Amino acid sequence: MKKITKALIAAVSFSCAATGAIAQNYPERTVRLIVPFASGGTVDVVGRILAERLSRALGQTVIVENKAGAAGTLGADFVAKSPADGYTLLLAASSHQSIHQFLYKKLPYDPNKAFAQVALFSTVPNVLVVSSKVPAKNVAELISESKAGKRRFMGSSGTGGVNHLIGELFQYKTGADFDHVPYKGAGPANNDLLGGQIDLMFVNLPTVLSQIQSGKLRALAIAGAERSPSLPNVPTMAEAGVADFVVDSWSGVLAPAGTPKPIIDKLATEINKIARDKTVAQALAAQGGIPRPGTSEEYADLVRFETQRWAEVIKRTNVTLD
């Protein structure tokens, strides 16, 4: 019995020492940060800001690889099936672990089991914008005209996308009623909003910031806890009269499930340091973003909260994508 105990202790000690050595030496080669969306979009720009700084912090190259398609699930699937060694990471959007499982009945991976949360990194405010042809100057007027029977068309980047679901949540909370017009991407929807073919849209701030600043679109409210530094005169939803309506589009880093905890911890420490750097805050602000440092535990808590919220919205609207 003593021999078995000694052997077991020795085996555990060896395993811990080996894991510690792996983390201490990590990384020994290039790390891939998979961005599951097209190059040039908000998540891609955020990923490149992170990759550049993470390369310096780790002393190894961190490259961004875009694997876009199927609303971000193709890139996520690639990471889920990659070796759990810390060399393939996912820059995930809020939808990856809190929305997709309710929209797709046959995802090729389990969002709750396929990944390990590493760290939160940034958030991008969502904004309610209307066409210059819409007379409503604030949220209360938009709601009032809807309740009075005025028909309004709400665009989105596609059925089941975050900005579509934000719009559904807004209607549920306020009693407004809009006709949903899904597009294949935020760009085409924004073009029709500028042209007056649709009336309003909930969208990531960076997508429409220049049009708001030029007066081509009117921002009615920021769906965040605080006003955006980029639009200091635009109220939050709470200030506009819609309580409990904080819906940011956040991003964080995921690793394949089973990645050694010391590697997760090392990455989390460096990512949080980067998120707290003033130059990173400036770089994100130029894109309409805000740093959002957060531990793996805080990441998991956020996913649980978001999952419950979006499950209820999707159930009410009966949205499905397959």
C-alpha positions in Angstrom: 0.0 0.0 0.0 2.9 2.3 0.9 4.6 1.6 -2.4 1.4 2.4 -4.3 1.0 5.7 -2.4 4.6 6.7 -3.0 4.2 5.8 -6.7 1.0 7.9 -6.9 2.6 10.9 -5.2 5.6 10.6 -7.4 3.4 10.5 -10.5 1.3 13.5 -9.4 4.5 15.4 -8.6 6.0 14.6 -12.0 2.8 15.7 -13.7 2.7 19.0 -11.8 6.3 19.6 -12.5 5.9 18.8 -16.2 2.8 21.1 -16.5 4.7 23.9 -14.7 7.6 23.5 -17.1 5.3 23.7 -20.1 3.8 26.9 -18.9 7.2 28.4 -18.0 8.5 27.7 -21.5 5.3 28.6 -23.3 5.2 29.8 -26.0 8.1 28.2 -27.9 6.7 28.9 -31.3 4.1 31.1 -33.2 0.7 31.4 -31.6 -2.4 31.7 -33.9 -5.2 34.0 -32.9 -8.2 33.0 -35.0 -10.6 35.8 -35.8 -13.8 34.1 -37.0 -14.9 37.1 -39.1 -13.7 38.8 -42.2 -10.7 41.1 -42.3 -11.4 44.8 -41.7 -14.3 44.3 -39.4 -14.5 45.5 -35.8 -13.5 42.1 -34.3 -10.6 41.8 -36.8 -9.2 45.2 -35.8 -9.5 44.4 -32.1 -7.7 41.1 -32.8 -4.8 42.8 -34.5 -4.4 45.3 -31.6 -4.3 42.4 -29.2 -2.0 40.2 -31.3 0.6 42.9 -31.7 0.9 43.6 -28.0 0.6 39.9 -27.0 3.6 39.2 -29.3 5.7 41.6 -27.3 4.5 40.3 -23.9 5.1 36.6 -24.8 8.3 37.1 -26.8 6.8 35.0 -29.6 4.9 36.0 -32.7 1.1 36.0 -32.4 -0.5 36.1 -35.8 -4.1 36.8 -36.7 -5.8 34.3 -39.0 -9.2 35.1 -40.4 -11.5 32.1 -40.7 -14.9 33.7 -41.5 -18.2 32.1 -42.3 -21.5 30.8 -40.9 -21.8 33.8 -38.4 -18.4 33.0 -36.9 -19.0 29.3 -36.2 -16.5 28.1 -38.8 -13.6 29.7 -37.0 -14.9 28.6 -33.7 -15.2 25.0 -34.9 -11.6 25.2 -36.1 -10.3 26.2 -32.7 -12.6 23.7 -30.9 -10.9 20.9 -32.8 -7.4 22.2 -32.5 -4.8 20.7 -30.0 -5.3 22.0 -26.5 -1.7 23.4 -26.2 -2.2 27.1 -26.2 -1.0 27.7 -29.8 -4.4 28.1 -31.3 -6.7 30.7 -29.7 -10.1 32.2 -30.6 -11.0 35.8 -30.4 -14.6 35.2 -29.6 -17.6 37.5 -29.8 -20.4 37.6 -27.4 -22.5 35.3 -29.6 -20.1 32.3 -29.6 -21.1 31.0 -26.2 -24.3 32.8 -25.4 -26.3 32.8 -28.6 -25.3 30.3 -31.2 -26.5 27.2 -29.3 -30.0 28.6 -29.4 -30.0 29.5 -33.1 -28.3 26.3 -34.5 -29.7 22.9 -33.7 -26.7 21.2 -35.2 -23.6 23.1 -34.2 -20.4 21.0 -35.0 -19.2 21.7 -31.4 -20.6 22.2 -28.0 -20.1 25.9 -27.0 -20.2 25.0 -23.3 -17.7 22.1 -23.4 -15.4 22.8 -26.4 -13.6 25.9 -24.9 -11.8 27.2 -21.9 -12.4 30.9 -21.1 -9.0 32.7 -21.0 -9.8 36.4 -20.5 -12.0 39.2 -21.6 -10.4 42.0 -23.6 -12.6 44.7 -25.0 -16.1 45.9 -25.6 -17.8 47.9 -28.3 -20.9 49.9 -27.5 -24.1 49.3 -29.6 -26.0 52.4 -30.7 -29.6 53.0 -31.8 -29.4 55.1 -35.0 -32.2 56.4 -37.3 -32.2 57.7 -40.8 -32.2 61.4 -41.2 -35.7 61.0 -42.7 -37.1 59.9 -39.4 -38.4 62.9 -37.4 -37.9 61.3 -33.9 -35.2 63.2 -32.1 -35.0 60.9 -29.1 -36.0 57.4 -27.9 -39.2 58.5 -26.3 -40.5 60.0 -29.6 -39.5 56.9 -31.6 -41.5 54.7 -29.1 -44.5 57.0 -29.1 -44.8 57.2 -32.9 -44.6 53.4 -33.1 -47.3 53.0 -30.5 -49.4 55.5 -32.4 -49.3 53.1 -35.4 -46.4 54.6 -37.4 -44.7 51.7 -39.4 -41.0 51.6 -39.1 -38.5 49.2 -40.7 -35.6 48.0 -38.5 -32.5 46.7 -40.4 -30.0 44.2 -39.1 -26.9 42.4 -40.3 -28.9 39.2 -40.5 -31.5 37.2 -38.6 -30.2 36.0 -35.3 -27.3 38.4 -35.2 -26.6 40.4 -32.1 -28.0 43.6 -33.5 -31.2 41.9 -34.6 -31.7 40.4 -31.1 -30.9 43.8 -29.4 -33.8 45.2 -31.5 -36.1 42.4 -30.4 -35.2 43.0 -26.8 -35.8 46.8 -27.2 -39.3 46.1 -28.6 -40.1 43.7 -25.8 -39.0 46.2 -23.1 -40.6 49.3 -24.6 -43.7 48.0 -26.4 -42.5 49.5 -29.7 -43.2 47.4 -32.9 -40.8 47.4 -35.9 -40.7 45.4 -39.1 -37.4 43.5 -39.2 -35.4 43.7 -42.4 -32.4 41.3 -42.3 -29.4 41.9 -44.6 -26.3 40.0 -45.4 -24.0 42.1 -43.2 -24.1 45.4 -41.4 -22.6 47.2 -44.4 -25.5 46.7 -46.8 -28.0 47.5 -44.0 -26.1 50.7 -43.2 -26.2 51.7 -46.9 -30.0 51.4 -47.0 -30.3 53.2 -43.7 -28.3 56.1 -45.2 -30.6 56.0 -48.2 -33.7 56.0 -46.2 -34.9 52.5 -47.4 -35.0 51.4 -43.7 -35.6 53.6 -40.7 -33.5 52.4 -37.8 -30.9 50.0 -36.7 -29.0 48.8 -33.6 -25.4 48.5 -34.6 -21.8 48.5 -33.4 -20.7 52.1 -32.9 -17.6 51.8 -35.1 -19.8 50.8 -38.1 -21.7 54.1 -38.1 -19.5 56.5 -36.1 -18.4 58.6 -39.0 -21.9 58.9 -40.4 -23.2 60.0 -37.0 -20.4 62.6 -36.7 -21.1 63.9 -40.2 -24.9 64.2 -39.5 -25.9 61.6 -42.1 -27.4 59.4 -39.3 -28.9 60.4 -36.0 -27.9 58.5 -32.8 -30.7 58.3 -30.3 -29.0 56.3 -27.5 -26.0 54.2 -26.5 -26.9 50.7 -25.3 -24.1 50.8 -22.7 -23.7 51.5 -19.0 -21.9 54.8 -19.8 -21.9 57.3 -22.6 -19.3 56.7 -25.3 -16.3 59.0 -25.3 -16.7 59.1 -29.1 -20.3 60.5 -28.7 -20.4 62.3 -25.3 -23.7 64.1 -26.1 -25.6 60.9 -26.9 -27.4 59.5 -23.8 -27.4 55.9 -22.6 -30.6 53.9 -22.9 -31.1 54.4 -19.1 -30.8 58.1 -19.5 -33.3 57.9 -22.4 -35.8 56.1 -20.3 -35.2 52.5 -21.0 -34.0 50.8 -17.8 -31.8 47.7 -17.6 -30.7 47.9 -21.3 -26.9 47.5 -21.3 -26.0 45.4 -24.3 -22.4 45.7 -25.4 -20.6 43.6 -28.0 -17.7 42.2 -26.1 -14.8 40.1 -27.2 -12.6 37.7 -25.3 -10.1 34.9 -25.8 -11.0 31.3 -25.8 -8.7 28.2 -25.9 -9.6 24.6 -26.7 -11.0 22.8 -23.7 -8.2 20.9 -21.9 -5.6 23.5 -22.3 -3.3 23.3 -19.2 -4.4 25.8 -16.6 -0.9 27.3 -16.1 -1.0 28.3 -19.8 -4.5 29.7 -19.4 -3.3 31.7 -16.4 -0.2 33.0 -18.2 -2.3 34.2 -21.1 -4.9 35.7 -18.9 -2.3 37.6 -16.9 -0.8 39.1 -20.1 -4.1 39.9 -21.8 -5.4 41.7 -18.7 -2.1 43.7 -18.5 -2.6 44.7 -22.2 -6.2 45.6 -21.7 -5.2 48.0 -18.9 -2.5 49.7 -21.0 -3.3 53.4 -21.8 -2.0 53.1 -25.4 -4.4 50.1 -25.9 -7.3 52.2 -24.6 -6.4 54.9 -27.2 -6.1 52.3 -30.0 -9.5 50.8 -29.1 -11.1 54.3 -28.7 -10.1 55.1 -32.3 -12.3 52.2 -33.3 -15.1 53.1 -30.9 -14.1 50.4 -28.5 -13.4 50.3 -24.8 -11.0 48.0 -22.9 -12.7 45.3 -20.8 -10.2 43.4 -18.8 -11.5 40.3 -17.1 -10.3 37.1 -15.6 -11.4 33.7 -16.8 -13.9 33.5 -13.9 -15.4 36.9 -14.8 -15.6 35.8 -18.4 -17.5 32.7 -17.3 -19.9 34.8 -15.2 -20.6 37.1 -18.1 -21.3 34.2 -20.4 -23.8 32.7 -17.9 -25.6 36.1 -17.7 -25.7 36.6 -21.4 -26.8 33.1 -22.1 -29.9 33.4 -19.9 -30.8 36.8 -21.4 -30.5 35.7 -25.1 -32.2 32.4 -24.5 -35.3 34.2 -23.3 -35.2 36.6 -26.3 -34.7 33.9 -28.8 -37.5 31.7 -27.3 -39.9 34.6 -27.5 -39.1 35.5 -31.1 -38.8 31.8 -32.2 -35.6 32.6 -34.3 -33.7 29.7 -35.8 -31.0 29.4 -38.5 -31.2 25.7 -39.4 
